[in-house]
Amino acid sequence: MLISYEPFWETLKKKKITTYTLINKHNISSATIDRIKKGGGISTMKIDDFCRILGCEVSDIIKYTEDK
């Protein structure tokens, strides 16, 4: 996998925000959280939403790694 959501989970932990809070307070769909958990794709609009909600940069949500 070239795109990793590992930074997203670290950022959630650092900000002390749960997926429950994202879903119920910020109206992020559970399907979006499920796609992230499974390493699936999400839109740039969702990345923008996460950056706004978490007060962070794109690099705090996703990272690119070269295929080896």
Predicted model as a PDB file, atoms N, CA, C, CB and O in Angstrom, pLDDT in the B-factor column:
MODEL        1                                                                  
ATOM      1  N   MET A   1       0.838  -1.176   0.000  1.00 60.00           N  
ATOM      2  CA  MET A   1       0.000   0.000   0.000  1.00 60.00           C  
ATOM      3  C   MET A   1       0.887   1.244   0.000  1.00 60.00           C  
ATOM      4  CB  MET A   1      -0.955  -0.005   1.215  1.00 60.00           C  
ATOM      5  O   MET A   1       1.815   1.345   0.802  1.00 60.00           O  
ATOM      6  N   LEU A   2       0.609   2.170  -0.877  1.00 88.00           N  
ATOM      7  CA  LEU A   2       1.435   3.371  -0.998  1.00 88.00           C  
ATOM      8  C   LEU A   2       0.986   4.494  -0.063  1.00 88.00           C  
ATOM      9  CB  LEU A   2       1.414   3.865  -2.426  1.00 88.00           C  
ATOM     10  O   LEU A   2       1.813   5.240   0.463  1.00 88.00           O  
ATOM     11  N   ILE A   3      -0.325   4.609   0.140  1.00 91.00           N  
ATOM     12  CA  ILE A   3      -0.849   5.628   1.053  1.00 91.00           C  
ATOM     13  C   ILE A   3      -1.173   4.953   2.376  1.00 91.00           C  
ATOM     14  CB  ILE A   3      -2.117   6.339   0.457  1.00 91.00           C  
ATOM     15  O   ILE A   3      -1.862   3.933   2.408  1.00 91.00           O  
ATOM     16  N   SER A   4      -0.675   5.522   3.463  1.00 94.00           N  
ATOM     17  CA  SER A   4      -0.912   4.972   4.792  1.00 94.00           C  
ATOM     18  C   SER A   4      -1.668   5.990   5.643  1.00 94.00           C  
ATOM     19  CB  SER A   4       0.424   4.578   5.470  1.00 94.00           C  
ATOM     20  O   SER A   4      -1.415   7.192   5.572  1.00 94.00           O  
ATOM     21  N   TYR A   5      -2.585   5.489   6.437  1.00 96.00           N  
ATOM     22  CA  TYR A   5      -3.337   6.339   7.368  1.00 96.00           C  
ATOM     23  C   TYR A   5      -2.766   6.256   8.778  1.00 96.00           C  
ATOM     24  CB  TYR A   5      -4.815   5.940   7.381  1.00 96.00           C  
ATOM     25  O   TYR A   5      -3.399   6.710   9.731  1.00 96.00           O  
ATOM     26  N   GLU A   6      -1.594   5.689   8.913  1.00 95.00           N  
ATOM     27  CA  GLU A   6      -0.959   5.580  10.227  1.00 95.00           C  
ATOM     28  C   GLU A   6      -0.894   6.931  10.954  1.00 95.00           C  
ATOM     29  CB  GLU A   6       0.448   5.007  10.076  1.00 95.00           C  
ATOM     30  O   GLU A   6      -1.177   6.989  12.151  1.00 95.00           O  
ATOM     31  N   PRO A   7      -0.527   8.020  10.257  1.00 97.00           N  
ATOM     32  CA  PRO A   7      -0.504   9.317  10.952  1.00 97.00           C  
ATOM     33  C   PRO A   7      -1.882   9.740  11.487  1.00 97.00           C  
ATOM     34  CB  PRO A   7       0.020  10.390  10.010  1.00 97.00           C  
ATOM     35  O   PRO A   7      -1.964  10.416  12.513  1.00 97.00           O  
ATOM     36  N   PHE A   8      -2.952   9.348  10.802  1.00 97.00           N  
ATOM     37  CA  PHE A   8      -4.312   9.682  11.245  1.00 97.00           C  
ATOM     38  C   PHE A   8      -4.565   9.118  12.636  1.00 97.00           C  
ATOM     39  CB  PHE A   8      -5.364   9.141  10.249  1.00 97.00           C  
ATOM     40  O   PHE A   8      -5.053   9.824  13.518  1.00 97.00           O  
ATOM     41  N   TRP A   9      -4.229   7.835  12.834  1.00 97.00           N  
ATOM     42  CA  TRP A   9      -4.469   7.192  14.123  1.00 97.00           C  
ATOM     43  C   TRP A   9      -3.595   7.809  15.210  1.00 97.00           C  
ATOM     44  CB  TRP A   9      -4.208   5.684  14.027  1.00 97.00           C  
ATOM     45  O   TRP A   9      -4.036   7.963  16.349  1.00 97.00           O  
ATOM     46  N   GLU A  10      -2.368   8.160  14.869  1.00 97.00           N  
ATOM     47  CA  GLU A  10      -1.478   8.816  15.835  1.00 97.00           C  
ATOM     48  C   GLU A  10      -2.007  10.197  16.208  1.00 97.00           C  
ATOM     49  CB  GLU A  10      -0.052   8.933  15.265  1.00 97.00           C  
ATOM     50  O   GLU A  10      -1.942  10.600  17.369  1.00 97.00           O  
ATOM     51  N   THR A  11      -2.532  10.923  15.215  1.00 97.00           N  
ATOM     52  CA  THR A  11      -3.077  12.260  15.464  1.00 97.00           C  
ATOM     53  C   THR A  11      -4.322  12.175  16.345  1.00 97.00           C  
ATOM     54  CB  THR A  11      -3.411  12.967  14.133  1.00 97.00           C  
ATOM     55  O   THR A  11      -4.490  12.982  17.260  1.00 97.00           O  
ATOM     56  N   LEU A  12      -5.192  11.207  16.076  1.00 97.00           N  
ATOM     57  CA  LEU A  12      -6.373  11.030  16.934  1.00 97.00           C  
ATOM     58  C   LEU A  12      -5.957  10.798  18.379  1.00 97.00           C  
ATOM     59  CB  LEU A  12      -7.236   9.852  16.436  1.00 97.00           C  
ATOM     60  O   LEU A  12      -6.508  11.401  19.299  1.00 97.00           O  
ATOM     61  N   LYS A  13      -4.976   9.916  18.570  1.00 97.00           N  
ATOM     62  CA  LYS A  13      -4.508   9.606  19.921  1.00 97.00           C  
ATOM     63  C   LYS A  13      -3.921  10.841  20.598  1.00 97.00           C  
ATOM     64  CB  LYS A  13      -3.464   8.486  19.880  1.00 97.00           C  
ATOM     65  O   LYS A  13      -4.204  11.118  21.763  1.00 97.00           O  
ATOM     66  N   LYS A  14      -3.096  11.582  19.845  1.00 96.00           N  
ATOM     67  CA  LYS A  14      -2.450  12.782  20.384  1.00 96.00           C  
ATOM     68  C   LYS A  14      -3.479  13.849  20.771  1.00 96.00           C  
ATOM     69  CB  LYS A  14      -1.464  13.355  19.359  1.00 96.00           C  
ATOM     70  O   LYS A  14      -3.332  14.525  21.789  1.00 96.00           O  
ATOM     71  N   LYS A  15      -4.526  13.990  19.941  1.00 95.00           N  
ATOM     72  CA  LYS A  15      -5.565  15.003  20.190  1.00 95.00           C  
ATOM     73  C   LYS A  15      -6.654  14.496  21.136  1.00 95.00           C  
ATOM     74  CB  LYS A  15      -6.198  15.438  18.871  1.00 95.00           C  
ATOM     75  O   LYS A  15      -7.560  15.245  21.504  1.00 95.00           O  
ATOM     76  N   LYS A  16      -6.563  13.220  21.529  1.00 96.00           N  
ATOM     77  CA  LYS A  16      -7.539  12.592  22.417  1.00 96.00           C  
ATOM     78  C   LYS A  16      -8.958  12.676  21.857  1.00 96.00           C  
ATOM     79  CB  LYS A  16      -7.488  13.243  23.792  1.00 96.00           C  
ATOM     80  O   LYS A  16      -9.910  13.027  22.554  1.00 96.00           O  
ATOM     81  N   ILE A  17      -9.061  12.339  20.568  1.00 96.00           N  
ATOM     82  CA  ILE A  17     -10.352  12.311  19.884  1.00 96.00           C  
ATOM     83  C   ILE A  17     -10.593  10.879  19.417  1.00 96.00           C  
ATOM     84  CB  ILE A  17     -10.390  13.325  18.673  1.00 96.00           C  
ATOM     85  O   ILE A  17      -9.704  10.232  18.864  1.00 96.00           O  
ATOM     86  N   THR A  18     -11.803  10.401  19.649  1.00 97.00           N  
ATOM     87  CA  THR A  18     -12.146   9.033  19.257  1.00 97.00           C  
ATOM     88  C   THR A  18     -12.898   9.027  17.935  1.00 97.00           C  
ATOM     89  CB  THR A  18     -12.986   8.351  20.349  1.00 97.00           C  
ATOM     90  O   THR A  18     -13.404  10.054  17.482  1.00 97.00           O  
ATOM     91  N   THR A  19     -12.960   7.857  17.332  1.00 96.00           N  
ATOM     92  CA  THR A  19     -13.765   7.734  16.117  1.00 96.00           C  
ATOM     93  C   THR A  19     -15.238   7.967  16.450  1.00 96.00           C  
ATOM     94  CB  THR A  19     -13.567   6.339  15.461  1.00 96.00           C  
ATOM     95  O   THR A  19     -15.987   8.470  15.613  1.00 96.00           O  
ATOM     96  N   TYR A  20     -15.656   7.609  17.650  1.00 97.00           N  
ATOM     97  CA  TYR A  20     -17.032   7.854  18.091  1.00 97.00           C  
ATOM     98  C   TYR A  20     -17.337   9.352  18.030  1.00 97.00           C  
ATOM     99  CB  TYR A  20     -17.254   7.311  19.532  1.00 97.00           C  
ATOM    100  O   TYR A  20     -18.400   9.753  17.557  1.00 97.00           O  
ATOM    101  N   THR A  21     -16.412  10.167  18.504  1.00 96.00           N  
ATOM    102  CA  THR A  21     -16.577  11.626  18.469  1.00 96.00           C  
ATOM    103  C   THR A  21     -16.636  12.129  17.033  1.00 96.00           C  
ATOM    104  CB  THR A  21     -15.428  12.319  19.224  1.00 96.00           C  
ATOM    105  O   THR A  21     -17.461  12.983  16.708  1.00 96.00           O  
ATOM    106  N   LEU A  22     -15.772  11.608  16.176  1.00 97.00           N  
ATOM    107  CA  LEU A  22     -15.789  12.026  14.771  1.00 97.00           C  
ATOM    108  C   LEU A  22     -17.143  11.723  14.137  1.00 97.00           C  
ATOM    109  CB  LEU A  22     -14.665  11.325  13.983  1.00 97.00           C  
ATOM    110  O   LEU A  22     -17.689  12.543  13.399  1.00 97.00           O  
ATOM    111  N   ILE A  23     -17.674  10.550  14.427  1.00 97.00           N  
ATOM    112  CA  ILE A  23     -18.943  10.135  13.834  1.00 97.00           C  
ATOM    113  C   ILE A  23     -20.116  10.923  14.411  1.00 97.00           C  
ATOM    114  CB  ILE A  23     -19.162   8.641  14.051  1.00 97.00           C  
ATOM    115  O   ILE A  23     -20.949  11.431  13.661  1.00 97.00           O  
ATOM    116  N   ASN A  24     -20.187  11.027  15.728  1.00 97.00           N  
ATOM    117  CA  ASN A  24     -21.366  11.596  16.373  1.00 97.00           C  
ATOM    118  C   ASN A  24     -21.342  13.109  16.556  1.00 97.00           C  
ATOM    119  CB  ASN A  24     -21.541  10.967  17.689  1.00 97.00           C  
ATOM    120  O   ASN A  24     -22.396  13.744  16.550  1.00 97.00           O  
ATOM    121  N   LYS A  25     -20.174  13.690  16.715  1.00 97.00           N  
ATOM    122  CA  LYS A  25     -20.107  15.150  16.913  1.00 97.00           C  
ATOM    123  C   LYS A  25     -19.790  15.893  15.613  1.00 97.00           C  
ATOM    124  CB  LYS A  25     -19.048  15.489  17.968  1.00 97.00           C  
ATOM    125  O   LYS A  25     -20.261  17.011  15.400  1.00 97.00           O  
ATOM    126  N   HIS A  26     -18.991  15.268  14.748  1.00 96.00           N  
ATOM    127  CA  HIS A  26     -18.522  15.961  13.545  1.00 96.00           C  
ATOM    128  C   HIS A  26     -19.129  15.407  12.251  1.00 96.00           C  
ATOM    129  CB  HIS A  26     -17.015  15.876  13.468  1.00 96.00           C  
ATOM    130  O   HIS A  26     -18.745  15.816  11.156  1.00 96.00           O  
ATOM    131  N   ASN A  27     -20.066  14.486  12.384  1.00 95.00           N  
ATOM    132  CA  ASN A  27     -20.807  13.934  11.237  1.00 95.00           C  
ATOM    133  C   ASN A  27     -19.933  13.277  10.173  1.00 95.00           C  
ATOM    134  CB  ASN A  27     -21.605  15.020  10.597  1.00 95.00           C  
ATOM    135  O   ASN A  27     -20.239  13.343   8.982  1.00 95.00           O  
ATOM    136  N   ILE A  28     -18.854  12.649  10.604  1.00 96.00           N  
ATOM    137  CA  ILE A  28     -18.048  11.831   9.699  1.00 96.00           C  
ATOM    138  C   ILE A  28     -18.738  10.466   9.635  1.00 96.00           C  
ATOM    139  CB  ILE A  28     -16.528  11.710  10.190  1.00 96.00           C  
ATOM    140  O   ILE A  28     -19.076   9.897  10.673  1.00 96.00           O  
ATOM    141  N   SER A  29     -18.944   9.951   8.453  1.00 96.00           N  
ATOM    142  CA  SER A  29     -19.676   8.687   8.339  1.00 96.00           C  
ATOM    143  C   SER A  29     -18.835   7.511   8.846  1.00 96.00           C  
ATOM    144  CB  SER A  29     -20.095   8.446   6.878  1.00 96.00           C  
ATOM    145  O   SER A  29     -17.609   7.503   8.741  1.00 96.00           O  
ATOM    146  N   SER A  30     -19.533   6.532   9.392  1.00 96.00           N  
ATOM    147  CA  SER A  30     -18.835   5.333   9.854  1.00 96.00           C  
ATOM    148  C   SER A  30     -18.210   4.600   8.672  1.00 96.00           C  
ATOM    149  CB  SER A  30     -19.801   4.399  10.617  1.00 96.00           C  
ATOM    150  O   SER A  30     -17.213   3.897   8.838  1.00 96.00           O  
ATOM    151  N   ALA A  31     -18.784   4.756   7.479  1.00 97.00           N  
ATOM    152  CA  ALA A  31     -18.212   4.142   6.276  1.00 97.00           C  
ATOM    153  C   ALA A  31     -16.838   4.746   5.967  1.00 97.00           C  
ATOM    154  CB  ALA A  31     -19.164   4.327   5.067  1.00 97.00           C  
ATOM    155  O   ALA A  31     -15.932   4.030   5.539  1.00 97.00           O  
ATOM    156  N   THR A  32     -16.677   6.042   6.178  1.00 97.00           N  
ATOM    157  CA  THR A  32     -15.378   6.689   5.961  1.00 97.00           C  
ATOM    158  C   THR A  32     -14.345   6.143   6.935  1.00 97.00           C  
ATOM    159  CB  THR A  32     -15.497   8.219   6.113  1.00 97.00           C  
ATOM    160  O   THR A  32     -13.218   5.838   6.545  1.00 97.00           O  
ATOM    161  N   ILE A  33     -14.730   6.020   8.206  1.00 97.00           N  
ATOM    162  CA  ILE A  33     -13.822   5.465   9.208  1.00 97.00           C  
ATOM    163  C   ILE A  33     -13.462   4.026   8.841  1.00 97.00           C  
ATOM    164  CB  ILE A  33     -14.460   5.524  10.621  1.00 97.00           C  
ATOM    165  O   ILE A  33     -12.310   3.617   8.978  1.00 97.00           O  
ATOM    166  N   ASP A  34     -14.447   3.265   8.377  1.00 97.00           N  
ATOM    167  CA  ASP A  34     -14.199   1.883   7.975  1.00 97.00           C  
ATOM    168  C   ASP A  34     -13.234   1.803   6.795  1.00 97.00           C  
ATOM    169  CB  ASP A  34     -15.512   1.196   7.620  1.00 97.00           C  
ATOM    170  O   ASP A  34     -12.362   0.935   6.766  1.00 97.00           O  
ATOM    171  N   ARG A  35     -13.384   2.706   5.817  1.00 96.00           N  
ATOM    172  CA  ARG A  35     -12.461   2.726   4.667  1.00 96.00           C  
ATOM    173  C   ARG A  35     -11.039   3.016   5.128  1.00 96.00           C  
ATOM    174  CB  ARG A  35     -12.906   3.782   3.626  1.00 96.00           C  
ATOM    175  O   ARG A  35     -10.088   2.408   4.638  1.00 96.00           O  
ATOM    176  N   ILE A  36     -10.893   3.939   6.066  1.00 96.00           N  
ATOM    177  CA  ILE A  36      -9.570   4.270   6.591  1.00 96.00           C  
ATOM    178  C   ILE A  36      -8.976   3.053   7.307  1.00 96.00           C  
ATOM    179  CB  ILE A  36      -9.650   5.486   7.556  1.00 96.00           C  
ATOM    180  O   ILE A  36      -7.807   2.721   7.110  1.00 96.00           O  
ATOM    181  N   LYS A  37      -9.782   2.396   8.132  1.00 95.00           N  
ATOM    182  CA  LYS A  37      -9.307   1.210   8.860  1.00 95.00           C  
ATOM    183  C   LYS A  37      -8.819   0.132   7.909  1.00 95.00           C  
ATOM    184  CB  LYS A  37     -10.415   0.649   9.750  1.00 95.00           C  
ATOM    185  O   LYS A  37      -7.852  -0.571   8.202  1.00 95.00           O  
ATOM    186  N   LYS A  38      -9.492  -0.002   6.763  1.00 94.00           N  
ATOM    187  CA  LYS A  38      -9.143  -1.039   5.796  1.00 94.00           C  
ATOM    188  C   LYS A  38      -8.128  -0.569   4.755  1.00 94.00           C  
ATOM    189  CB  LYS A  38     -10.386  -1.523   5.101  1.00 94.00           C  
ATOM    190  O   LYS A  38      -7.781  -1.319   3.843  1.00 94.00           O  
ATOM    191  N   GLY A  39      -7.646   0.689   4.893  1.00 91.00           N  
ATOM    192  CA  GLY A  39      -6.655   1.213   3.962  1.00 91.00           C  
ATOM    193  C   GLY A  39      -7.226   1.617   2.623  1.00 91.00           C  
ATOM    194  O   GLY A  39      -6.488   1.731   1.644  1.00 91.00           O  
ATOM    195  N   GLY A  40      -8.533   1.836   2.562  1.00 93.00           N  
ATOM    196  CA  GLY A  40      -9.178   2.249   1.320  1.00 93.00           C  
ATOM    197  C   GLY A  40      -9.008   3.733   1.054  1.00 93.00           C  
ATOM    198  O   GLY A  40      -8.421   4.460   1.855  1.00 93.00           O  
ATOM    199  N   GLY A  41      -9.522   4.166  -0.067  1.00 93.00           N  
ATOM    200  CA  GLY A  41      -9.392   5.564  -0.453  1.00 93.00           C  
ATOM    201  C   GLY A  41     -10.468   6.452   0.166  1.00 93.00           C  
ATOM    202  O   GLY A  41     -11.601   6.025   0.388  1.00 93.00           O  
ATOM    203  N   ILE A  42     -10.087   7.687   0.436  1.00 95.00           N  
ATOM    204  CA  ILE A  42     -11.040   8.708   0.856  1.00 95.00           C  
ATOM    205  C   ILE A  42     -10.795   9.947   0.005  1.00 95.00           C  
ATOM    206  CB  ILE A  42     -10.904   9.031   2.388  1.00 95.00           C  
ATOM    207  O   ILE A  42      -9.712  10.118  -0.556  1.00 95.00           O  
ATOM    208  N   SER A  43     -11.787  10.796  -0.087  1.00 95.00           N  
ATOM    209  CA  SER A  43     -11.682  11.980  -0.937  1.00 95.00           C  
ATOM    210  C   SER A  43     -10.818  13.062  -0.294  1.00 95.00           C  
ATOM    211  CB  SER A  43     -13.070  12.536  -1.237  1.00 95.00           C  
ATOM    212  O   SER A  43     -10.598  13.068   0.917  1.00 95.00           O  
ATOM    213  N   THR A  44     -10.343  13.958  -1.119  1.00 96.00           N  
ATOM    214  CA  THR A  44      -9.587  15.102  -0.590  1.00 96.00           C  
ATOM    215  C   THR A  44     -10.488  15.991   0.251  1.00 96.00           C  
ATOM    216  CB  THR A  44      -8.957  15.919  -1.737  1.00 96.00           C  
ATOM    217  O   THR A  44     -10.013  16.679   1.155  1.00 96.00           O  
ATOM    218  N   MET A  45     -11.773  15.982  -0.035  1.00 96.00           N  
ATOM    219  CA  MET A  45     -12.705  16.751   0.801  1.00 96.00           C  
ATOM    220  C   MET A  45     -12.728  16.192   2.222  1.00 96.00           C  
ATOM    221  CB  MET A  45     -14.132  16.728   0.195  1.00 96.00           C  
ATOM    222  O   MET A  45     -12.796  16.958   3.184  1.00 96.00           O  
ATOM    223  N   LYS A  46     -12.672  14.869   2.367  1.00 96.00           N  
ATOM    224  CA  LYS A  46     -12.644  14.248   3.697  1.00 96.00           C  
ATOM    225  C   LYS A  46     -11.322  14.556   4.398  1.00 96.00           C  
ATOM    226  CB  LYS A  46     -12.851  12.717   3.590  1.00 96.00           C  
ATOM    227  O   LYS A  46     -11.299  14.814   5.601  1.00 96.00           O  
ATOM    228  N   ILE A  47     -10.236  14.529   3.651  1.00 97.00           N  
ATOM    229  CA  ILE A  47      -8.940  14.890   4.248  1.00 97.00           C  
ATOM    230  C   ILE A  47      -9.000  16.325   4.744  1.00 97.00           C  
ATOM    231  CB  ILE A  47      -7.777  14.716   3.222  1.00 97.00           C  
ATOM    232  O   ILE A  47      -8.507  16.625   5.832  1.00 97.00           O  
ATOM    233  N   ASP A  48      -9.598  17.213   3.962  1.00 97.00           N  
ATOM    234  CA  ASP A  48      -9.785  18.603   4.368  1.00 97.00           C  
ATOM    235  C   ASP A  48     -10.625  18.686   5.646  1.00 97.00           C  
ATOM    236  CB  ASP A  48     -10.453  19.408   3.236  1.00 97.00           C  
ATOM    237  O   ASP A  48     -10.298  19.437   6.565  1.00 97.00           O  
ATOM    238  N   ASP A  49     -11.710  17.907   5.694  1.00 96.00           N  
ATOM    239  CA  ASP A  49     -12.561  17.880   6.898  1.00 96.00           C  
ATOM    240  C   ASP A  49     -11.753  17.449   8.115  1.00 96.00           C  
ATOM    241  CB  ASP A  49     -13.763  16.927   6.697  1.00 96.00           C  
ATOM    242  O   ASP A  49     -11.841  18.072   9.173  1.00 96.00           O  
ATOM    243  N   PHE A  50     -10.965  16.383   7.966  1.00 97.00           N  
ATOM    244  CA  PHE A  50     -10.161  15.909   9.090  1.00 97.00           C  
ATOM    245  C   PHE A  50      -9.146  16.960   9.550  1.00 97.00           C  
ATOM    246  CB  PHE A  50      -9.439  14.622   8.708  1.00 97.00           C  
ATOM    247  O   PHE A  50      -8.950  17.156  10.749  1.00 97.00           O  
ATOM    248  N   CYS A  51      -8.510  17.624   8.602  1.00 97.00           N  
ATOM    249  CA  CYS A  51      -7.542  18.666   8.955  1.00 97.00           C  
ATOM    250  C   CYS A  51      -8.216  19.801   9.727  1.00 97.00           C  
ATOM    251  CB  CYS A  51      -6.863  19.218   7.688  1.00 97.00           C  
ATOM    252  O   CYS A  51      -7.660  20.320  10.695  1.00 97.00           O  
ATOM    253  N   ARG A  52      -9.415  20.179   9.290  1.00 97.00           N  
ATOM    254  CA  ARG A  52     -10.160  21.244   9.978  1.00 97.00           C  
ATOM    255  C   ARG A  52     -10.573  20.795  11.382  1.00 97.00           C  
ATOM    256  CB  ARG A  52     -11.411  21.648   9.160  1.00 97.00           C  
ATOM    257  O   ARG A  52     -10.376  21.526  12.352  1.00 97.00           O  
ATOM    258  N   ILE A  53     -11.138  19.608  11.485  1.00 96.00           N  
ATOM    259  CA  ILE A  53     -11.612  19.090  12.768  1.00 96.00           C  
ATOM    260  C   ILE A  53     -10.464  18.900  13.750  1.00 96.00           C  
ATOM    261  CB  ILE A  53     -12.347  17.769  12.568  1.00 96.00           C  
ATOM    262  O   ILE A  53     -10.579  19.264  14.920  1.00 96.00           O  
ATOM    263  N   LEU A  54      -9.364  18.335  13.281  1.00 96.00           N  
ATOM    264  CA  LEU A  54      -8.242  18.002  14.156  1.00 96.00           C  
ATOM    265  C   LEU A  54      -7.221  19.131  14.291  1.00 96.00           C  
ATOM    266  CB  LEU A  54      -7.554  16.771  13.643  1.00 96.00           C  
ATOM    267  O   LEU A  54      -6.303  19.046  15.107  1.00 96.00           O  
ATOM    268  N   GLY A  55      -7.382  20.193  13.490  1.00 97.00           N  
ATOM    269  CA  GLY A  55      -6.428  21.303  13.550  1.00 97.00           C  
ATOM    270  C   GLY A  55      -5.032  20.844  13.189  1.00 97.00           C  
ATOM    271  O   GLY A  55      -4.075  21.111  13.917  1.00 97.00           O  
ATOM    272  N   CYS A  56      -4.913  20.148  12.059  1.00 97.00           N  
ATOM    273  CA  CYS A  56      -3.625  19.571  11.691  1.00 97.00           C  
ATOM    274  C   CYS A  56      -3.355  19.737  10.203  1.00 97.00           C  
ATOM    275  CB  CYS A  56      -3.576  18.094  12.071  1.00 97.00           C  
ATOM    276  O   CYS A  56      -4.157  20.326   9.479  1.00 97.00           O  
ATOM    277  N   GLU A  57      -2.233  19.220   9.760  1.00 97.00           N  
ATOM    278  CA  GLU A  57      -1.813  19.260   8.368  1.00 97.00           C  
ATOM    279  C   GLU A  57      -2.153  17.935   7.679  1.00 97.00           C  
ATOM    280  CB  GLU A  57      -0.299  19.554   8.267  1.00 97.00           C  
ATOM    281  O   GLU A  57      -2.445  16.942   8.346  1.00 97.00           O  
ATOM    282  N   VAL A  58      -2.116  17.924   6.361  1.00 97.00           N  
ATOM    283  CA  VAL A  58      -2.381  16.704   5.590  1.00 97.00           C  
ATOM    284  C   VAL A  58      -1.422  15.587   6.016  1.00 97.00           C  
ATOM    285  CB  VAL A  58      -2.245  16.980   4.066  1.00 97.00           C  
ATOM    286  O   VAL A  58      -1.819  14.425   6.097  1.00 97.00           O  
ATOM    287  N   SER A  59      -0.182  15.934   6.283  1.00 97.00           N  
ATOM    288  CA  SER A  59       0.809  14.924   6.682  1.00 97.00           C  
ATOM    289  C   SER A  59       0.487  14.295   8.041  1.00 97.00           C  
ATOM    290  CB  SER A  59       2.201  15.550   6.725  1.00 97.00           C  
ATOM    291  O   SER A  59       1.070  13.274   8.403  1.00 97.00           O  
ATOM    292  N   ASP A  60      -0.430  14.895   8.789  1.00 97.00           N  
ATOM    293  CA  ASP A  60      -0.880  14.308  10.047  1.00 97.00           C  
ATOM    294  C   ASP A  60      -2.033  13.329   9.830  1.00 97.00           C  
ATOM    295  CB  ASP A  60      -1.304  15.408  11.018  1.00 97.00           C  
ATOM    296  O   ASP A  60      -2.498  12.695  10.777  1.00 97.00           O  
ATOM    297  N   ILE A  61      -2.497  13.206   8.578  1.00 97.00           N  
ATOM    298  CA  ILE A  61      -3.600  12.317   8.227  1.00 97.00           C  
ATOM    299  C   ILE A  61      -3.105  11.143   7.385  1.00 97.00           C  
ATOM    300  CB  ILE A  61      -4.689  13.090   7.472  1.00 97.00           C  
ATOM    301  O   ILE A  61      -3.441   9.990   7.655  1.00 97.00           O  
ATOM    302  N   ILE A  62      -2.305  11.446   6.364  1.00 96.00           N  
ATOM    303  CA  ILE A  62      -1.824  10.413   5.454  1.00 96.00           C  
ATOM    304  C   ILE A  62      -0.330  10.580   5.210  1.00 96.00           C  
ATOM    305  CB  ILE A  62      -2.594  10.461   4.123  1.00 96.00           C  
ATOM    306  O   ILE A  62       0.241  11.655   5.391  1.00 96.00           O  
ATOM    307  N   LYS A  63       0.283   9.468   4.792  1.00 96.00           N  
ATOM    308  CA  LYS A  63       1.674   9.555   4.342  1.00 96.00           C  
ATOM    309  C   LYS A  63       1.838   8.643   3.149  1.00 96.00           C  
ATOM    310  CB  LYS A  63       2.675   9.172   5.480  1.00 96.00           C  
ATOM    311  O   LYS A  63       1.163   7.620   3.028  1.00 96.00           O  
ATOM    312  N   TYR A  64       2.732   9.023   2.279  1.00 93.00           N  
ATOM    313  CA  TYR A  64       3.036   8.256   1.071  1.00 93.00           C  
ATOM    314  C   TYR A  64       4.346   7.536   1.271  1.00 93.00           C  
ATOM    315  CB  TYR A  64       3.096   9.167  -0.181  1.00 93.00           C  
ATOM    316  O   TYR A  64       5.336   8.124   1.706  1.00 93.00           O  
ATOM    317  N   THR A  65       4.344   6.247   0.948  1.00 86.00           N  
ATOM    318  CA  THR A  65       5.580   5.479   0.984  1.00 86.00           C  
ATOM    319  C   THR A  65       5.758   4.790  -0.355  1.00 86.00           C  
ATOM    320  CB  THR A  65       5.572   4.447   2.144  1.00 86.00           C  
ATOM    321  O   THR A  65       4.795   4.287  -0.934  1.00 86.00           O  
ATOM    322  N   GLU A  66       6.961   4.768  -0.839  1.00 81.00           N  
ATOM    323  CA  GLU A  66       7.234   4.130  -2.138  1.00 81.00           C  
ATOM    324  C   GLU A  66       7.067   2.635  -2.020  1.00 81.00           C  
ATOM    325  CB  GLU A  66       8.654   4.468  -2.641  1.00 81.00           C  
ATOM    326  O   GLU A  66       7.414   2.034  -1.004  1.00 81.00           O  
ATOM    327  N   ASP A  67       6.536   2.042  -3.066  1.00 74.00           N  
ATOM    328  CA  ASP A  67       6.393   0.588  -3.147  1.00 74.00           C  
ATOM    329  C   ASP A  67       7.774  -0.018  -3.322  1.00 74.00           C  
ATOM    330  CB  ASP A  67       5.445   0.170  -4.319  1.00 74.00           C  
ATOM    331  O   ASP A  67       8.536   0.401  -4.192  1.00 74.00           O  
ATOM    332  N   LYS A  68       8.094  -1.000  -2.500  1.00 68.00           N  
ATOM    333  CA  LYS A  68       9.441  -1.593  -2.547  1.00 68.00           C  
ATOM    334  C   LYS A  68       9.449  -2.867  -3.322  1.00 68.00           C  
ATOM    335  CB  LYS A  68       9.969  -1.850  -1.158  1.00 68.00           C  
ATOM    336  O   LYS A  68      10.496  -3.498  -3.462  1.00 68.00           O  
TER     337      LYS A  68                                                      
ENDMDL                                                                          
END                                                                             
